[in-house]
Amino acid sequence: MSRILLSNVRALLPETEEFEPADILLDGGEISEILPHSSPSFAHRTKRPEGDSMELQADIKKDMNNMLAVPGLIDMHTHLRDPGQGHKESIRSGTEAAVRGGFASVVAMPNTSPVIDSPALIESVREKAEREAAARVHQTGAITQKSRGEKLAELGRMREAGAVAVSDDGRPVMDSEVMKLAMEYSRAFDLPIISHCEDINLSGEGVVHEGYYSTLTGLPGMPASAETVMVARDLCLAGETGCQLHIAHVSTARSLDLIRRARKRGVRVSCEVTPHHFSLTDENITSFDTSCKVNPPLRPREDVEALKEGLADGTVDVITTDHAPHTRAEKDVEFDFAPFGISGLETALGLVFTHLVKPGILSGAEAIKKMTSEPAGLLDIEGGQLRAGRPGDVTVIDEEAEWEVRGEKFRSRGKNTPFQGKTLKGKPVLTAVAGNIMWEDEKINELC
């Protein structure tokens, strides 16, 4: 394995939680050394013989021209569609899209075909990922058998097989007794529950947010209460059971308010938002572009602003992609009949910098923590910090780069993006996983 030197970066160091000028040496699958230029007292060393220099040890040297170096990004909400839905995505194509988006790790949801609801299926995904994945793949198991919401899956055995969380994502657990029992078991097995909060009796046949623009377009609406009612229920159950609850893709101001209040009562709850929910509003559905059809639906501007406030005040712990790739044929139909979801891995970082960092809603360091150390801590997985001895997962970001979104150029098999043709500012230019460069922008080589 080659020793790789990433020199002249501004590294996000855990000691200061700021970007510091530094050099980073990757060796043996780990971060071997971090040598800040301005603060030598923060230097970290593991394997370097006394008197040797990083320059002499490196087999591959990359001068990163003062770009940002951060822990390899972690997406804790990805749909890889593997097994059974290879026409949409695979472990290979999905993780190749991930590293192009700056993600060194992804957490795969279990709504595949078959549903990942047993230890044998957890193990099969791990084995395939070891052969084919460009990024680390962590797997979630289903809460209930076949995600039907009726009988619990083998939570403890899936935990032993390597599941990092359980979720029936894509389907809510409507039966409150089943959900409470799942939470009791999840606490016993120290296994977080990721909840898709939707009351399907309220959402019904809705395809967009119920409001002005659903009336204007004539598209069937689903009310905001379809989310908030289930958020309230799960918070009550989590408070009773003491489990670790993580609420997926929060999209309404009311949901965030409920989460804030629950935390004050001591409920163990975290939550996430997606880039499309803080970048778009329900007005975008007037284009009838099925790439704008997501679940939960795009919300009004007041909800979008509330999400940004929740990100800024720390109510929102994590930024995830909810990467949900579909084929062109599946999306190129009438709005009512198209599947929910967008392809999000390759645009997420640009949207974060364009809509959160550049306007000053979050600092660069704050935004990156929500995509690295926060998900790593919640799921107790490797990575999340730039520190000697930690896994050699590093993402280099050109925060000034402007680029145009072109879905047809995505590495993902899903080309479905509502950001087609949009100019974003800030993009990943290099992703290292386990000390190996898994992707780099061809323009880097012009600088080195």
C-alpha positions as CSV (number, residue, x, y, z in Angstrom):
1,M,0.0,0.0,0.0
2,S,1.4,3.4,-1.0
3,R,2.1,6.1,1.4
4,I,0.2,9.2,0.3
5,L,1.1,12.8,1.3
6,L,-1.7,15.4,1.1
7,S,0.3,18.6,1.6
8,N,-0.8,22.2,1.9
9,V,-4.3,21.5,3.1
10,R,-6.5,23.3,5.6
11,A,-7.4,20.4,7.8
12,L,-10.4,20.2,10.2
13,L,-8.6,19.2,13.4
14,P,-10.6,17.9,16.3
15,E,-8.5,19.8,18.9
16,T,-9.5,23.2,17.6
17,E,-12.6,22.3,15.5
18,E,-11.2,24.8,13.0
19,F,-9.4,24.5,9.7
20,E,-5.6,24.6,10.2
21,P,-2.8,24.6,7.6
22,A,-1.4,21.1,7.6
23,D,0.1,18.1,5.8
24,I,-1.6,14.7,6.1
25,L,0.2,11.4,5.6
26,L,-1.8,8.3,4.9
27,D,0.0,5.0,5.5
28,G,-1.1,1.4,6.1
29,G,-4.8,2.3,5.8
30,E,-4.6,4.9,8.5
31,I,-3.9,8.5,9.0
32,S,-0.3,8.1,10.0
33,E,0.6,11.8,10.7
34,I,-1.0,15.2,10.7
35,L,1.5,18.1,10.9
36,P,-0.2,21.5,11.3
37,H,2.0,24.2,9.9
38,S,1.1,26.9,12.4
39,S,0.5,24.9,15.5
40,P,3.2,22.2,15.9
41,S,2.0,21.4,19.4
42,F,-1.0,19.7,17.7
43,A,1.1,17.4,15.6
44,H,0.1,13.8,15.6
45,R,2.6,11.0,14.8
46,T,2.3,7.2,14.8
47,K,4.9,5.4,12.7
48,R,7.5,7.8,11.6
49,P,11.1,6.9,12.6
50,E,12.9,9.6,14.5
51,G,14.5,12.1,12.2
52,D,12.7,11.1,9.0
53,S,10.5,13.5,7.1
54,M,7.0,13.1,5.7
55,E,8.3,14.2,2.3
56,L,10.8,11.3,2.2
57,Q,8.3,8.7,3.3
58,A,5.6,9.5,0.8
59,D,5.3,7.4,-2.4
60,I,2.5,9.7,-3.8
61,K,2.6,13.4,-3.1
62,K,-0.4,15.7,-3.7
63,D,-0.1,19.4,-3.2
64,M,-3.7,20.4,-2.5
65,N,-3.1,24.2,-2.9
66,N,-4.8,25.2,0.4
67,M,-8.0,23.3,-0.1
68,L,-10.0,21.9,2.8
69,A,-9.3,18.5,4.1
70,V,-12.0,16.9,6.2
71,P,-12.7,13.4,7.6
72,G,-14.2,11.2,4.9
73,L,-17.9,12.2,4.7
74,I,-20.4,9.7,6.1
75,D,-24.0,9.4,4.7
76,M,-26.1,7.6,7.2
77,H,-29.1,7.4,4.9
78,T,-28.4,5.8,1.5
79,H,-30.4,3.5,-0.8
80,L,-28.0,1.2,-2.6
81,R,-30.9,-0.9,-4.0
82,D,-28.7,-4.0,-3.6
83,P,-29.8,-6.8,-3.5
84,G,-32.6,-7.2,-6.1
85,Q,-32.9,-3.8,-7.7
86,G,-29.7,-3.6,-9.8
87,H,-31.5,-1.7,-12.6
88,K,-31.7,1.3,-10.1
89,E,-28.3,1.0,-8.4
90,S,-25.8,-1.5,-7.1
91,I,-23.2,-1.6,-4.3
92,R,-20.6,-0.9,-7.0
93,S,-22.3,2.0,-8.8
94,G,-23.7,3.5,-5.6
95,T,-20.4,3.6,-3.8
96,E,-18.6,4.9,-6.9
97,A,-21.2,7.7,-6.8
98,A,-20.5,8.1,-3.1
99,V,-16.8,8.7,-3.4
100,R,-17.4,11.2,-6.3
101,G,-19.6,13.0,-3.8
102,G,-16.9,13.0,-1.1
103,F,-18.4,10.2,0.9
104,A,-16.0,7.6,2.3
105,S,-18.8,5.7,4.1
106,V,-22.5,5.1,3.5
107,V,-25.2,3.5,5.6
108,A,-27.5,1.5,3.4
109,M,-31.2,1.3,4.1
110,P,-32.8,-2.2,4.2
111,N,-35.7,-1.7,1.8
112,T,-34.2,-3.9,-0.9
113,S,-35.5,-7.0,-2.6
114,P,-35.5,-9.1,-0.4
115,V,-35.8,-6.7,2.6
116,I,-32.7,-6.9,4.8
117,D,-34.4,-8.5,7.8
118,S,-32.0,-11.3,8.9
119,P,-28.4,-11.9,9.9
120,A,-27.7,-13.9,6.8
121,L,-28.7,-11.0,4.6
122,I,-26.6,-8.6,6.6
123,E,-23.6,-10.9,6.1
124,S,-24.3,-11.2,2.4
125,V,-24.2,-7.5,1.9
126,R,-21.0,-7.2,3.9
127,E,-19.4,-9.9,1.8
128,K,-20.4,-8.3,-1.5
129,A,-19.3,-4.8,-0.3
130,E,-15.9,-6.2,0.6
131,R,-15.5,-7.4,-3.1
132,E,-17.1,-4.5,-4.9
133,A,-17.5,-1.3,-2.9
134,A,-15.5,1.9,-3.5
135,A,-16.6,3.2,-0.1
136,R,-17.3,1.6,3.3
137,V,-20.7,0.2,3.5
138,H,-22.6,-0.1,6.8
139,Q,-25.9,-1.9,6.7
140,T,-29.1,-1.3,8.6
141,G,-31.6,-4.1,9.3
142,A,-35.3,-3.9,9.1
143,I,-37.3,-3.3,12.3
144,T,-40.0,-5.7,11.2
145,Q,-40.1,-8.8,9.0
146,K,-40.2,-7.8,5.4
147,S,-40.8,-4.3,6.7
148,R,-44.5,-5.1,6.9
149,G,-44.9,-3.5,10.4
150,E,-46.3,-6.7,11.9
151,K,-43.7,-8.9,13.5
152,L,-40.2,-7.9,14.7
153,A,-37.2,-9.0,12.7
154,E,-34.2,-10.6,14.4
155,L,-32.9,-7.4,15.9
156,G,-30.3,-9.0,18.3
157,R,-28.9,-11.4,15.7
158,M,-28.7,-8.7,13.1
159,R,-26.8,-6.6,15.6
160,E,-24.3,-9.5,16.1
161,A,-24.0,-9.8,12.3
162,G,-23.0,-6.1,12.0
163,A,-26.1,-4.0,11.6
164,V,-25.4,-0.5,12.8
165,A,-29.1,0.4,13.2
166,V,-32.6,-0.8,12.3
167,S,-35.2,1.0,10.2
168,D,-38.3,0.2,8.1
169,D,-37.4,3.3,6.0
170,G,-39.7,3.8,3.1
171,R,-42.5,2.4,5.3
172,P,-43.6,3.6,8.7
173,V,-44.3,1.1,11.6
174,M,-47.9,2.0,12.0
175,D,-48.7,-0.3,14.9
176,S,-47.6,1.5,18.1
177,E,-47.4,-1.6,20.1
178,V,-45.0,-3.1,17.6
179,M,-42.9,0.1,17.6
180,K,-42.8,0.2,21.4
181,L,-41.6,-3.4,21.5
182,A,-38.9,-2.7,18.9
183,M,-37.7,0.2,21.0
184,E,-37.5,-2.0,24.1
185,Y,-35.4,-4.6,22.2
186,S,-33.3,-1.9,20.5
187,R,-32.3,-0.5,23.9
188,A,-31.3,-3.9,25.1
189,F,-29.1,-4.5,22.1
190,D,-27.8,-0.9,22.0
191,L,-29.2,-0.6,18.5
192,P,-30.4,2.8,17.3
193,I,-33.8,3.0,15.6
194,I,-34.1,5.2,12.5
195,S,-37.7,6.1,12.1
196,H,-39.5,7.0,8.9
197,C,-42.3,9.2,10.4
198,E,-45.4,9.1,8.3
199,D,-49.0,8.3,9.2
200,I,-50.1,6.6,6.0
201,N,-53.8,7.1,6.9
202,L,-53.2,10.9,6.7
203,S,-50.8,10.9,3.7
204,G,-53.1,8.6,1.8
205,E,-52.6,8.9,-2.0
206,G,-50.8,12.2,-1.6
207,V,-47.7,12.9,-3.8
208,V,-46.9,16.5,-2.7
209,H,-47.3,18.8,0.3
210,E,-50.9,19.6,0.9
211,G,-51.2,23.4,0.5
212,Y,-51.4,26.2,-2.0
213,Y,-49.3,24.6,-4.7
214,S,-51.1,21.2,-4.4
215,T,-54.3,23.1,-5.0
216,L,-52.8,25.1,-7.9
217,T,-51.4,22.1,-9.6
218,G,-54.2,19.7,-8.8
219,L,-51.7,17.1,-7.5
220,P,-53.0,15.1,-4.5
221,G,-51.6,16.5,-1.2
222,M,-50.3,15.0,2.0
223,P,-50.6,17.2,5.1
224,A,-47.7,18.1,7.3
225,S,-49.5,16.4,10.1
226,A,-48.8,13.0,8.5
227,E,-45.2,13.6,9.6
228,T,-45.6,15.4,12.9
229,V,-48.2,13.0,14.3
230,M,-45.8,10.1,14.0
231,V,-42.9,12.2,15.3
232,A,-44.9,12.9,18.4
233,R,-45.8,9.2,18.8
234,D,-42.2,8.0,18.4
235,L,-41.0,10.6,20.9
236,C,-43.5,9.5,23.5
237,L,-42.5,5.9,23.0
238,A,-38.8,6.7,23.1
239,G,-39.3,8.6,26.3
240,E,-41.0,5.6,27.9
241,T,-38.5,3.0,26.7
242,G,-35.2,5.0,26.8
243,C,-34.1,3.8,23.4
244,Q,-31.9,5.8,21.0
245,L,-34.3,7.2,18.4
246,H,-33.1,8.9,15.2
247,I,-35.8,10.6,13.1
248,A,-35.1,10.4,9.4
249,H,-35.6,13.3,6.9
250,V,-37.3,15.8,9.1
251,S,-39.1,18.3,6.9
252,T,-41.5,20.5,9.0
253,A,-41.1,23.2,11.6
254,R,-43.5,21.5,13.9
255,S,-41.5,18.3,13.9
256,L,-38.4,20.2,15.0
257,D,-40.3,21.9,17.7
258,L,-41.4,18.6,19.1
259,I,-37.9,17.3,19.0
260,R,-36.5,20.3,20.9
261,R,-39.1,19.9,23.6
262,A,-38.5,16.1,23.9
263,R,-34.8,16.7,24.4
264,K,-35.5,19.0,27.2
265,R,-37.4,16.2,28.8
266,G,-34.4,13.9,28.4
267,V,-35.5,11.8,25.5
268,R,-32.6,10.3,23.6
269,V,-33.4,11.6,20.1
270,S,-31.4,12.8,17.2
271,C,-32.5,13.8,13.7
272,E,-31.4,14.5,10.2
273,V,-32.4,16.7,7.2
274,T,-31.6,16.3,3.5
275,P,-30.1,18.9,1.1
276,H,-33.2,18.9,-1.1
277,H,-35.4,19.8,1.9
278,F,-33.3,22.8,2.8
279,S,-32.7,23.8,-0.8
280,L,-36.1,23.5,-2.5
281,T,-39.7,24.5,-1.6
282,D,-43.1,23.1,-2.7
283,E,-43.2,25.8,-5.3
284,N,-40.8,23.7,-7.3
285,I,-43.6,21.1,-8.0
286,T,-45.2,23.6,-10.4
287,S,-42.7,22.4,-13.0
288,F,-44.3,18.9,-12.7
289,D,-40.7,17.6,-12.8
290,T,-40.9,14.1,-11.2
291,S,-37.4,14.6,-9.8
292,C,-39.2,16.9,-7.3
293,K,-41.3,14.1,-6.1
294,V,-39.8,13.0,-2.7
295,N,-41.2,11.6,0.5
296,P,-41.5,13.5,2.8
297,P,-42.6,16.1,0.2
298,L,-41.0,19.4,-0.4
299,R,-42.4,21.9,2.1
300,P,-43.3,25.6,2.1
301,R,-40.7,28.3,2.6
302,E,-41.5,28.7,6.3
303,D,-40.6,25.1,6.9
304,V,-37.4,25.4,4.9
305,E,-36.4,28.4,6.9
306,A,-37.2,26.4,10.1
307,L,-34.9,23.6,9.0
308,K,-32.1,26.0,8.4
309,E,-32.7,27.5,11.9
310,G,-32.6,23.9,13.3
311,L,-29.3,23.3,11.6
312,A,-27.9,26.5,13.0
313,D,-29.0,26.0,16.6
314,G,-28.0,22.3,16.8
315,T,-31.5,20.8,16.9
316,V,-30.6,19.0,13.6
317,D,-27.6,16.7,14.3
318,V,-27.0,15.2,10.8
319,I,-27.2,16.1,7.1
320,T,-27.9,13.0,5.0
321,T,-28.7,12.5,1.3
322,D,-31.6,10.0,1.3
323,H,-30.0,9.0,-2.0
324,A,-32.9,7.2,-3.8
325,P,-32.0,6.4,-7.4
326,H,-34.5,5.4,-10.0
327,T,-34.3,4.7,-13.7
328,R,-35.2,7.3,-16.3
329,A,-38.1,5.1,-17.4
330,E,-39.5,5.0,-13.9
331,K,-39.4,8.7,-13.4
332,D,-40.4,9.7,-17.0
333,V,-44.1,9.2,-16.3
334,E,-47.0,11.3,-15.0
335,F,-46.2,12.9,-11.6
336,D,-48.8,10.8,-9.7
337,F,-47.3,7.5,-10.9
338,A,-43.6,8.3,-10.5
339,P,-41.7,6.8,-7.6
340,F,-40.5,9.0,-4.8
341,G,-36.9,9.9,-4.5
342,I,-33.8,11.7,-6.0
343,S,-30.2,10.8,-6.7
344,G,-28.4,12.8,-4.0
345,L,-24.9,11.5,-3.3
346,E,-23.2,13.6,-6.0
347,T,-24.8,16.9,-5.3
348,A,-25.0,16.9,-1.4
349,L,-21.8,18.6,-0.6
350,G,-22.3,21.3,-3.2
351,L,-25.8,22.0,-1.9
352,V,-24.5,22.2,1.7
353,F,-21.8,24.8,0.7
354,T,-24.1,26.7,-1.6
355,H,-27.2,27.0,0.7
356,L,-25.7,26.7,4.2
357,V,-22.0,27.7,4.3
358,K,-21.9,30.5,1.8
359,P,-24.9,32.3,3.3
360,G,-23.4,31.9,6.8
361,I,-26.1,29.7,8.2
362,L,-23.4,27.2,9.2
363,S,-19.6,27.6,9.2
364,G,-17.7,25.1,7.1
365,A,-16.6,23.3,10.2
366,E,-20.1,23.1,11.6
367,A,-21.5,21.7,8.3
368,I,-18.8,19.1,8.0
369,K,-19.3,17.9,11.6
370,K,-23.0,17.1,10.6
371,M,-21.6,14.9,7.8
372,T,-18.8,13.2,9.7
373,S,-18.3,13.1,13.5
374,E,-22.0,13.4,14.3
375,P,-23.2,10.3,12.3
376,A,-20.0,8.4,13.3
377,G,-20.8,9.0,17.0
378,L,-24.5,8.2,16.7
379,L,-23.9,4.9,15.0
380,D,-20.5,4.1,16.7
381,I,-18.8,3.5,13.4
382,E,-15.2,4.2,12.3
383,G,-14.1,7.5,10.9
384,G,-15.5,11.0,11.6
385,Q,-12.2,12.6,12.7
386,L,-8.9,13.6,11.3
387,R,-6.6,12.1,13.9
388,A,-3.4,9.9,13.7
389,G,-4.3,6.2,14.1
390,R,-7.8,6.7,12.8
391,P,-8.9,5.1,9.5
392,G,-7.4,6.8,6.4
393,D,-10.7,8.3,5.2
394,V,-10.1,11.9,4.0
395,T,-12.1,14.2,1.7
396,V,-10.5,17.2,0.1
397,I,-12.9,20.0,-0.9
398,D,-12.4,23.0,-3.2
399,E,-14.8,25.4,-1.5
400,E,-14.5,28.0,-4.3
401,A,-15.1,25.6,-7.2
402,E,-18.2,26.4,-9.3
403,W,-19.8,23.6,-11.2
404,E,-23.0,22.8,-13.1
405,V,-25.1,19.8,-12.1
406,R,-25.4,17.4,-15.0
407,G,-27.4,14.3,-14.0
408,E,-26.4,12.5,-17.2
409,K,-22.8,12.5,-15.9
410,F,-23.6,11.0,-12.5
411,R,-21.8,7.8,-11.7
412,S,-25.0,6.6,-10.0
413,R,-27.4,4.7,-12.2
414,G,-30.0,7.1,-11.0
415,K,-29.9,10.3,-13.0
416,N,-33.0,11.8,-11.3
417,T,-32.0,15.2,-9.9
418,P,-34.1,18.3,-9.4
419,F,-30.9,20.4,-9.6
420,Q,-30.2,19.7,-13.3
421,G,-28.5,22.7,-14.8
422,K,-28.0,24.5,-11.4
423,T,-24.6,26.0,-10.6
424,L,-23.3,25.0,-7.2
425,K,-20.3,26.4,-5.3
426,G,-18.0,23.9,-3.5
427,K,-17.2,20.4,-4.6
428,P,-15.2,17.4,-3.5
429,V,-12.0,16.9,-5.5
430,L,-10.4,13.9,-3.8
431,T,-11.8,11.0,-1.6
432,A,-9.5,8.6,0.2
433,V,-10.9,5.5,1.8
434,A,-8.7,3.3,4.1
435,G,-5.6,5.1,2.9
436,N,-6.3,4.6,-0.8
437,I,-7.4,7.4,-3.2
438,M,-10.7,6.1,-4.6
439,W,-11.6,9.1,-6.6
440,E,-10.0,12.4,-7.6
441,D,-11.0,15.2,-9.9
442,E,-8.8,15.2,-13.0
443,K,-8.1,18.9,-12.5
444,I,-6.2,18.1,-9.3
445,N,-3.4,16.6,-11.4
446,E,-3.0,20.0,-13.2
447,L,-2.2,21.5,-9.8
448,C,0.2,18.9,-8.5
